[in-house]
Amino acid sequence: MATFPKDFIWGAATSSYQIEGAAYEDGRGLSIWDTFCKTPGKVANGDTGDVANDHYHRYLEDIALMKELGLKSYRFSFAWPRMFPNGDGVREERGFAFYDRLIDALLEAGIEPLATLYHWDLPQTLQDKGGWTNREIVKAFADYSTAVVEHFGDRVKKWTPINEPWVVSWLGYGIGIHAPGVKDRKSAFAAAHHTVLAHVASTNAMRAVRSDILTGPVLNQTNFRADDMNDPVQRHAYEVSDAHLNTFWMDAFMKGKYPQILLDEFGDELGEVIKPGDLESATVKNDFIGINYYFDNFIHASKGEPMQWHSIAGLFELDIDEAAPGDLTDMGWPQTPEGIRDLLMRWHKEYGSALPDLYITENGAAFDEGISEDGKCHDQRRVNYLQAHLAALAEAIAEGAPLKGYYEWSLMDNFEWALGYEKRFGIVHVDFDTQKRTIKDSGYWYKDVIANNGADV
């Protein structure tokens, strides 16, 4: 029987562009995802987030679902262009008013908000100036952070500046499969460094406004597993991969430096954007670290041509893929629940008492089960996935990992970025033609988990 702390926080997560819709209402400005979606060939089926889940109009219905599920907390993100259409100091009060309504309704329902300031929907006007590759983004983000916390900090007490900075920098500016669609390794390194600086600037800006809030980064992380760590080529691939995705941000925030292997390999590109004092400031104290975990990556000996991802990124010439024995999710990802335990234990062992509280801020799986003839959605595969991962988390807690909460991804099926509406991660099914919501079997299972504080996992 699993054991979770009495005050363990059970939640679910979404993001603004993936669910809100109302893309052209109430003064909202264009985001890079609006532009990307309108670019032919970038998003599956030509899908867009113009309507998405229509959460902008249906948020009360969605909060009622959260309450029915028994969620203790809800992780959402603010849409920067909804509040500052041009990414400057000119406010759109109707955007602020929407989030007032959302937050007040959450609190009335007894659900704690965990707010993300940036989940990838950058105002297009800032991208026109270089976006995350332009160092000026740091000040713009700090100013945005100040304004948002000044307005909402009386009610929202937990904040994360940037969701998955690796995705922001590498999928957006390195290989271009996410907005803004740039394919340039140098640009990706610049964006990555600027997310570090922006996290620091945002954290300091928020704390200058409210001393009673808690803040921390949200990082997507994984374990890399090589076939043969005695093979020097595979070991090198492992070290570069781990530094590139995991320790770039962990070392910056915890040690005030970047992994040496990246400086050795890519110093000409990365070193060009680092200014004196940058990394010394990166060790701003975080109250917690959010980890988004889905699956482990596997390193194999090269079969010839490197995979496109790494060919474009130019990181190294070995195959890395997600291929592993066992069932895959609809994303083609392996199910490696032991990895979520191993990742938490890695940081617990490496940092000990210096490690802040940890939260799993995203974890979930895409499976395509639809509505059956009985009007229900039977998604046992998702139940199995979640159960295995929660059991692994219980093991990590028992071994001392300072894990304080878990946010399932996602509350609802939604717009899955470049994959459009093809992949369904939700524990609530959404019919995108009618906007009808139906709690899946996994949702009811999670409701029982919450009610029993994970005792039945």
C-alpha angles and dihedrals in degrees: 000000000000121000124209126178116269092244095046111144116231114194148143132227143219137161134231103247092042096058115009104077113176086112094167101032134107096007099303112164127224119277128203088255092057088055094042093050091053091053109096116248097014101099128039114263090357089281121170139187092239091117104002107155093340086234090154088072100025101046093118090055089049093049089051087057091050090052092048089053090051096238113180093197140016123208112207136155134232117235105233094204091050090061101030106023094192098033091247132102096286108109129212103212093194088063092051089047092056092056090045088058093045096049095043090051092049092052091046088054091051094249119137114226120226105192129205115199096201128026099165103285099118117180106260090228090065092048088053085064093050101281114217092357090065114080089216087076088077094066093040090054093047091051090049090049092052094051095047096048092045088058103037105021092096089067106023113064103172121063139175119191105204130015114223103341089192090063092044092054106031105033092038102040106012107049100004101224089126129048131317086030100218118159107200129113094207090054090049092054091048091050091047092053092047091053088058092051092044092052090054094044092047093048092050092045093051093047091050087060100039125019092186099066130098120224138182144149125267111219130183107224140172143173119253114215119193125202091227122014089183089066103091092213093052091044090052090050089051093050094048093045094049092047093045096053109019116022099035089080099025092053092045094052098035102032107019094238143084123245110279093226091064092049090049094049102033104018094128091060102033096038091056093070099040112098126194111282096017098114096036087064093047093081092077106153112261120205091212143351121230117210125199110201131177111148146339124259124230128215119209135177112275116271093197120278113046117243116270094250093059094035089060096040090046093213101136141325104254131102114254118180142149095246111135136145115276139040120332128212120240087269089063089249122142121241106241107161092165087066094068090056093045092050094052092046091050093060093040091055095041098048105021113179091359090068112098123222114298130220129186095227095179134019129144147105140250115236124159104220109146135194113305127216089268090062093250134109112234107196104162091157090064091047089053092048094049094043092053093049094047090050088053090051091052088055091052091050090050088053093053106268108153095232113160105172150003130220116195116218113252133016090191140010105266148158104313099203114243089005092061113199096333096101124058119203099161132117083208117060117225124200099209092200095057101016089231112160121213123181108233125222086258089057092054090045090052089048089059091046090055093045090052095039090239095304093135097049 
